[in-house]
Amino acid sequence: MPKLSPEQLNSRLRLDWNIMQQINSPLVTIQAFRNMSDLMGRNRPVLDAVEAHKAVAYLVEYHIKSLIGPDRFHDRFDVSMDLLAGGDYPYTAPACFVISRPVPWSPHFFPSNGAICLGELWTAAGGNILLAHLLVHVAKLLNFDEPDREPSYGGWNAEAVQYWRKKMNRQPVTPGLAYPVIPPEFTHGLTADSKPLFRPVSGTPLFAPSPTLFRPVKG
């Protein structure tokens, strides 16, 4: 598996921090921290771009209506995202947990500890994915806004799957919910005048347009 150099990783972390700052909104309130201990204690948030490379743990408050049981709803869920938990960010997935209670009643959220199943989203991207994409993915999971899987699929909560299929007719909790939008300059390449936010070493070319935008350019 590939691995970023310390310089590359710092550049990638700055990129993630920059984008997360721009999509902060009433729907998703985002805070960045230096580690999970700081996150849990709400200590020393990373507020300045100069220290953006130190942001490796994120707290996202989702103000999104979701199920917490049959015909029962809640509208706020706090999610932690530990970027370095897998040991090889961005090639390994962040560890994501709902750290508030109640835990969503959903096949993607483990009832006892709030662990979030990301499926194949992160690993299939091979490092070519942003933290902001993960934030939007979790928002869609909370909203039950996803394609159906094979009939035998039950995830971590088969009862919730059947409820969604039969009672909700496979519809989102909130149809038409406006999810955070990643600024287009981060998803459609950089211009010749753009300052590269993620590059392997000084003096390397700017990124090519998507889908290679979020990998270090070689050569």
C-alpha positions in Angstrom: 0.0 0.0 0.0 1.4 3.5 -0.8 2.3 5.9 1.9 2.6 9.6 2.0 5.8 11.3 3.1 5.5 13.6 6.2 5.5 16.6 3.8 2.8 15.1 1.6 0.6 14.1 4.6 0.9 17.7 6.1 -0.2 19.1 2.7 -3.1 16.7 2.5 -4.2 17.6 6.0 -4.1 21.3 5.2 -6.3 20.6 2.1 -8.9 18.7 4.2 -8.9 21.5 6.8 -9.3 24.2 4.2 -12.3 22.5 2.6 -14.0 21.6 5.9 -13.8 25.2 6.9 -15.6 26.2 3.8 -18.5 23.8 4.1 -19.2 24.6 7.8 -22.9 25.5 8.0 -26.0 25.2 10.2 -26.5 21.7 8.8 -23.0 20.5 9.7 -21.0 22.3 12.4 -17.4 21.3 12.1 -14.5 21.5 14.6 -10.9 20.3 14.0 -8.6 19.0 16.8 -5.0 17.9 17.2 -6.0 14.4 18.5 -9.0 12.4 19.8 -8.2 13.3 23.4 -8.6 17.0 22.6 -11.7 16.3 20.6 -13.4 14.4 23.5 -12.4 17.2 25.9 -13.2 20.0 23.3 -9.7 21.4 24.0 -7.3 23.2 21.6 -9.3 23.3 18.4 -7.3 24.0 15.2 -8.6 27.5 14.2 -5.7 28.9 12.2 -4.6 27.8 8.7 -1.0 27.9 9.9 -1.7 24.9 12.1 -4.1 23.2 9.7 -1.6 20.3 9.2 -2.1 19.4 12.9 -5.9 18.7 12.4 -6.2 14.9 12.5 -9.5 14.6 14.5 -12.8 16.2 13.5 -16.0 16.6 15.4 -19.0 17.1 13.1 -22.4 18.1 14.6 -25.0 16.8 12.1 -28.3 18.8 12.5 -30.1 16.2 10.4 -33.3 14.3 11.3 -32.8 10.6 11.5 -34.5 7.5 12.9 -33.7 6.3 16.5 -36.4 3.6 16.4 -39.7 2.8 14.6 -41.6 6.1 14.2 -39.1 7.8 16.5 -36.7 10.6 15.3 -33.9 12.8 16.6 -32.3 15.8 14.9 -28.7 16.1 16.2 -25.9 13.6 16.0 -22.3 14.3 17.0 -19.7 12.3 14.9 -16.0 11.9 15.5 -13.6 11.3 12.6 -10.1 10.1 13.5 -8.1 10.5 10.4 -5.0 8.6 11.5 -6.8 5.6 13.1 -6.0 3.3 10.1 -2.3 4.1 10.1 -2.0 5.2 6.5 -4.2 8.2 5.8 -5.6 8.9 3.2 -5.3 5.3 1.9 -6.8 3.9 5.1 -10.2 5.1 6.2 -10.8 7.4 9.2 -12.5 5.7 12.2 -16.0 7.3 12.6 -18.2 7.1 15.6 -21.5 8.7 16.7 -20.3 9.9 20.1 -23.7 11.5 21.1 -26.7 9.6 22.2 -29.1 8.3 21.0 -27.3 6.3 18.2 -29.2 6.3 14.9 -31.5 3.3 14.3 -29.9 2.3 11.0 -27.9 -0.6 9.5 -24.8 1.6 9.2 -24.5 2.5 12.9 -23.5 -0.1 15.5 -26.1 0.2 18.4 -23.7 -0.3 21.3 -20.8 2.0 20.5 -22.0 4.2 17.6 -19.3 2.9 15.1 -20.2 3.9 11.6 -19.8 1.3 8.8 -18.4 3.2 5.7 -18.8 0.2 3.4 -16.5 0.3 0.4 -16.6 4.1 0.0 -13.1 4.9 1.3 -11.1 1.8 0.4 -12.5 1.7 -3.2 -11.2 5.2 -3.8 -7.6 4.2 -3.1 -6.7 7.5 -1.4 -8.5 9.5 -4.1 -11.2 10.9 -1.8 -11.6 14.0 0.5 -12.6 14.1 4.1 -15.5 16.3 2.9 -16.8 13.5 0.8 -16.9 11.3 3.9 -18.8 14.0 5.7 -21.4 14.1 3.0 -21.6 10.3 2.9 -22.4 10.2 6.6 -25.1 12.8 6.1 -26.7 10.6 3.5 -26.5 7.6 5.8 -28.3 9.6 8.5 -31.0 10.6 6.1 -31.5 7.1 4.7 -30.6 8.5 1.3 -29.0 5.6 -0.5 -29.7 2.9 -3.1 -31.1 -0.3 -1.9 -28.9 -3.4 -1.7 -29.7 -7.0 -2.3 -32.8 -8.4 -0.5 -30.7 -10.3 2.1 -28.8 -7.1 3.2 -29.3 -6.3 6.9 -26.2 -4.5 7.9 -26.0 -4.0 11.7 -29.8 -3.5 11.9 -32.0 -5.7 9.7 -35.1 -4.4 11.4 -34.2 -0.8 10.3 -33.6 -2.0 6.7 -37.1 -3.6 6.6 -38.7 -0.5 8.1 -37.0 1.7 5.5 -38.1 -0.6 2.7 -41.7 -1.2 3.8 -42.7 1.8 5.9 -40.7 4.5 4.2 -40.9 3.0 0.7 -37.1 3.4 0.4 -37.4 7.2 0.6 -35.1 9.5 2.6 -36.2 10.8 6.0 -36.0 14.3 4.6 -36.4 14.2 0.8 -34.6 17.0 -1.1 -32.2 17.7 1.8 -29.5 20.1 0.7 -26.2 18.5 1.5 -22.9 20.4 1.9 -21.3 21.2 -1.5 -17.6 21.0 -1.9 -16.2 24.1 -3.6 -15.7 23.4 -7.3 -12.1 24.5 -7.3 -11.3 21.4 -5.3 -13.2 19.0 -7.5 -12.5 20.3 -11.0 -8.7 20.9 -11.0 -6.5 23.9 -10.4 -5.7 26.7 -12.7 -2.2 27.8 -13.6 -2.6 30.7 -11.1 -3.9 28.5 -8.3 -1.7 27.8 -5.3 -1.3 24.0 -4.9 -2.6 22.8 -1.5 -1.5 19.2 -1.9 1.8 18.4 -3.6 4.6 15.9 -2.8 7.5 18.3 -3.0 8.1 21.9 -3.8 8.4 22.6 -7.5 6.3 19.7 -8.7 3.5 20.4 -11.3 0.0 21.3 -10.3 -2.6 18.6 -10.0 -4.3 17.3 -13.1 -8.1 17.5 -13.1 -10.2 15.0 -11.2 -10.0 12.0 -10.6 -6.3 12.4 -9.9 -6.7 15.7 -8.0 -6.2 14.3 -4.5 -3.1 12.1 -5.2 0.4 13.5 -5.1 1.7 14.2 -8.6 4.8 12.2 -9.5 7.5 13.2 -11.8 
